[in-house]
Amino acid sequence: MSASLLAAPAALSATPDAKALATATAPFTARFNVDKAGLPLGDTRFTLARDASKPSCFVYRGQAHPNALAGLFLGDIDERSRFCIVDGEIRPMRFSHSEKGEANKSYTLIFDWPAGKARYTDKAGRHRTFDITPGVQDPLSLQIAARAWVAGASDSASGEQGFPLVDDDGVKTFKLTRAPANAVKTPAGRYDVLKVARADSPDHTLELWLAKGEHFIPVQVTTGKDGRVFTMKATALSFQD
C-alpha cells in the first residue's frame, strides 16, 4: 500500500539522454486503485510538478489512502521527493515518507551532495548518515530514473539495469529488467506497454507496465513480498504543460 512503486533496493545506472529525461519529467497526475486478491484496499495518487522556485527541479508526490476496511490495519501514506536535473542526471535533494500513526516508519532524507552524504531523521528522533555517490536515488526519484532508462531504449529492446537507492535502511542494490509486453487494460483505458520487473530478489515481487504513449508512466503495478501481492491499476491520467 506504500506510495512508492519502487520502494526497495540498488549498482550504477546509465545516464539518460536529454529526450529521455524530458519524457520522464513531463508533469502529470495519475490515480490508481489498489487491491489484494481482488479485494479493494483503497486508492493511490501520484503527481509530478515543476518546482516554481527553480525550473530545473521537480516535486514528485505519492499519496496512499486505504479504504475503511484496510484502514483498520494501515494508515494514510504521504511521500515526497524534490529532485533536480544536474549535469544531465536526476539528483534527489530531499525525500520524506510519512505514515499515519507510525513514527518509526516516518522519516526524512536530506541529500548533501558536496559532502557525499544523505542525512536521515525519523519522527522517533533517530538520526543516521549514509555515504552516497552521484547516481543514487531516493524511493520516488528512482521511478523517474527507471522511466528515463526505458524511454531511452528501443521499444523492442530487452535489457537489465542497476540503480542505486538510499532509503531508511541505507544504500542498496536494485536491478530491473525491461522487456516488450502485451497491451494492458485498466479503468483508465487500454495501453501499449513495456514491462519492467525487479530481478535481484526472488522474495519481492515487482512488475510495472509502462505506457509507451503516456511518457512511460506505470499504468499497472504488481508488488509484494513473501507471497502477499498487491495490484495497482490506473483509473485516471492527465498531463500538465
C-alpha positions, 0 to 999 in steps of 0.5 A: 500500500506504500506510495512508492512503486519502487520502494526497495533496493540498488549498482550504477545506472546509465545516464539518460539522454536529454529526450529521455529525461524530458519524457520522464519529467513531463508533469502529470497526475495519475490515480490508481486503485489498489487491491489484494486478491481482488479485494479493494484496499483503497486508492493511490495518487501520484503527481509530478510538478515543476518546482516554481522556485527553480525550473530545473527541479521537480516535486514528485508526490505519492499519496496512499489512502486505504479504504475503511476496511484496510484502514483498520490495519494501515494508515494514510501514506504521504511521500515526497521527493524534490529532485533536480536535473544536474549535469544531465542526471536526476539528483534527489535533494530531499525525500520524506515518507510519512505514515499515519500513526507510525513514527518509526516508519516516518522519516526524512532524507536530506541529500548533501551532495558536496559532502557525499552524504544523505542525512536521515531523521525519523519522527522517533528522533533517530538520526543516521548518515549514509555515504552516497555517490552521484547516481543514487536515488531516493524511493520516488526519484528512482521511478523517474530514473527507471522511466528515463532508462526505458524511454531511452531504449528501443521499444523492442529492446530487452535489457537489465539495469542497476540503480542505486537507492538510499532509503531508511535502511541505507544504500542498496542494490536494485536491478530491473529488467525491461522487456516488450509486453502485451497491451494492458487494460485498466479503468483508465483505458487500454495501453501499449506497454513495456514491462519492467520487473525487479530481478535481484530478489526472488522474495519481492515481487515487482512488475510495472507496465509502462505506457509507451504513449503516456511518457512511460508512466506505470499504468499497472503495478504488481508488488509484494513480498513473501507471497502477499501481492498487491495490484495497482491499476490506473483509473485516471491520467492527465498531463500538465504543460 
